[in-house]
Amino acid sequence: MPAYGPGPETNGGRQRGILAATFLILALSTSYLPASVQQRIAWSMRVTILVPFLATQDRLTGAQLNARDVGDLMRQLDSMTALSSTRAVLVEENRDLRELLGLADRAEPSFLPATVLRPGTQGSERFFFVDVGRAHGIYEGAPVVTQDGLVGKILDVREEISSGMDWTHPDFSASAMLQDGSMFGLVENRRGDFREVDRLVFDGTAYNEEALPGTVVLTSGFGGVYPQGIPIGVVDEVEGTQGRWRKSYYLRAMVQPGAVRHVLVTRRPAEADVSALWLADSLQAMEPASGEGRIP
């Protein structure tokens, strides 16, 4: 069997070889020409043969510059977005602080401003620390509030720091009433599958009485823990009934504890009624639009 060897050159391959040799000879010959002649030849090739190649190079260079410019613009946009977000957070926090300080001025000297610290450990989501303690006049059971309403209460007091629980704790309860004093009951926590879906329930109200959606619920002052008049939430919908003698309502809480950073803590037993500390417009902030129907 004959051995396999390289196939015969095709006409196309032979033509490419001749063309390459021709260009090589021209290039070597050009190098011996006078400089002025070389420049004229270079210019002639630039405006004829090399035009499409130069145009392609220009487009590639432009595309690279555009990509670099787009990258710079995207980085600037990201920086501006981050700055805008940070500014929005600061504006919101400054607004909350101004409102809290306004409440502190009205409550002086009953309530003391404090910063909330969260443990950040598994199972401790319903607890918090505040950077005030016995040295500042804080006592166990002291209510903790914001400019919007009730957060929770203090459980343990040390010299310079205290710990407490918010309303999402299963043991939370507060004697409560409607803002006009027409209905009384007990506000408790109803645990959800996640902390974000925990809800408050206004329980123990008379079956034949009815609360309108959006009605503000305040602490009633009964039980000796919370003074009368601290906003807790607004009536949302009926949670359930027991026979024909008791009814309970879901509330929309005035305060979401997980978002709280600054609070006021009672440092001495407050007055019998503190509802005047919360301005009327803040109590109406969560009411539904006019024209909504009554809760069935």
Residue pairs with C-beta under 8 A, 6 or more apart in sequence:
30 38
30 41
31 38
33 41
46 54
93 261
96 146
96 147
96 261
96 262
97 262
99 147
99 282
100 113
100 146
100 147
100 262
100 263
100 264
101 113
102 147
103 111
103 145
103 146
103 147
103 264
103 277
103 278
104 111
104 112
104 113
104 264
106 276
106 277
107 264
107 274
107 277
109 267
109 268
110 266
110 267
110 268
110 270
110 271
110 274
111 145
111 264
111 265
111 266
111 267
111 270
112 132
112 136
112 137
112 138
112 264
112 265
112 266
112 267
113 262
113 263
113 264
114 130
114 131
114 132
114 262
114 263
114 264
114 265
115 130
115 131
115 261
115 262
115 263
116 128
116 129
116 130
116 260
116 261
116 262
116 263
117 128
117 129
117 130
117 131
118 124
118 125
118 127
118 128
118 129
119 127
119 128
119 129
125 168
125 195
125 258
126 165
126 166
126 168
126 169
126 170
126 195
126 257
127 155
127 163
127 164
127 165
127 166
127 169
128 152
128 163
128 164
128 165
128 166
128 257
128 260
129 161
129 162
129 163
129 164
130 138
130 144
130 154
130 161
130 162
130 163
130 164
130 263
130 265
131 160
131 161
132 138
132 160
132 161
132 162
132 265
132 267
133 157
133 158
133 159
133 160
133 161
133 162
134 157
134 158
134 159
135 159
135 160
136 267
137 267
137 268
138 154
138 157
138 162
138 265
138 266
138 267
139 154
139 157
139 266
139 267
139 268
140 154
140 155
140 156
140 157
141 153
141 154
141 225
142 153
142 154
142 157
142 162
142 265
142 266
142 267
143 150
143 152
143 153
143 219
143 225
143 226
143 227
143 230
143 265
143 266
143 270
144 150
144 151
144 152
144 153
144 154
144 164
144 166
144 263
144 264
144 265
144 266
145 151
145 230
145 263
145 264
146 255
146 260
146 262
146 263
146 264
147 278
147 282
148 231
148 254
148 255
148 282
148 285
149 230
149 231
149 232
149 233
149 253
149 254
149 255
149 278
150 167
150 174
150 219
150 226
150 230
150 231
150 232
150 254
150 255
151 166
151 167
151 255
151 257
151 260
151 263
152 164
152 165
152 166
152 167
152 169
152 172
152 257
153 164
153 165
153 225
153 226
154 162
154 163
154 164
154 265
155 163
155 164
155 165
156 162
156 163
156 164
162 265
165 171
165 172
166 172
166 257
166 260
167 174
167 187
167 189
167 200
167 232
167 253
167 255
167 257
168 189
168 195
168 198
168 257
169 189
170 189
170 191
172 188
172 189
173 186
173 187
173 188
173 189
174 186
174 187
174 219
174 223
174 225
174 226
174 232
175 184
175 186
175 187
175 219
175 220
175 221
175 222
175 223
175 225
175 226
176 184
176 185
176 186
176 187
176 202
176 217
176 218
176 219
176 220
176 232
177 183
177 184
177 185
177 217
177 218
177 219
177 220
178 211
178 215
178 216
178 217
178 218
178 235
179 215
179 216
179 217
179 218
179 275
179 283
182 209
183 205
183 206
183 209
183 211
184 204
184 205
184 220
184 222
185 202
185 203
185 204
185 205
185 248
186 202
186 203
186 204
187 200
187 201
187 202
187 203
187 217
187 232
187 233
187 251
188 200
188 201
188 203
189 198
189 199
189 200
189 201
190 198
190 199
190 200
190 201
190 239
190 250
191 198
192 198
192 199
195 258
196 258
199 250
199 251
199 253
200 232
200 233
200 250
200 251
200 252
200 253
201 239
201 248
201 249
201 250
201 251
202 211
202 217
202 233
202 235
202 248
202 249
202 250
202 251
203 239
203 246
203 248
204 246
204 248
205 211
205 246
205 247
205 248
205 249
206 245
206 246
206 247
207 241
207 242
207 243
207 244
207 245
207 246
207 247
209 247
210 294
210 295
211 235
211 249
211 295
212 235
212 294
212 295
213 234
213 235
213 236
213 237
213 288
213 292
213 293
213 294
213 295
214 234
214 235
214 286
214 287
214 288
214 292
215 234
215 235
215 287
216 231
216 233
216 234
216 283
216 284
216 286
216 287
217 231
217 232
217 233
217 234
217 235
217 251
218 228
218 229
218 230
218 231
218 232
218 275
219 226
219 227
219 228
219 229
219 230
219 232
220 228
221 227
221 228
221 229
221 272
221 273
227 266
227 269
227 270
227 271
227 272
227 273
227 274
228 272
228 273
228 274
228 275
229 273
229 274
229 275
229 276
229 277
229 278
230 274
230 275
230 278
231 254
231 278
231 282
231 283
232 251
232 253
232 254
233 251
233 252
233 253
233 254
233 286
234 251
234 252
234 254
234 286
234 287
235 249
235 250
235 251
235 295
236 249
236 250
236 251
236 252
237 249
237 250
237 295
238 247
238 248
238 249
238 250
238 295
238 296
239 248
239 249
239 250
240 247
240 248
241 247
241 248
242 248
249 295
252 286
254 286
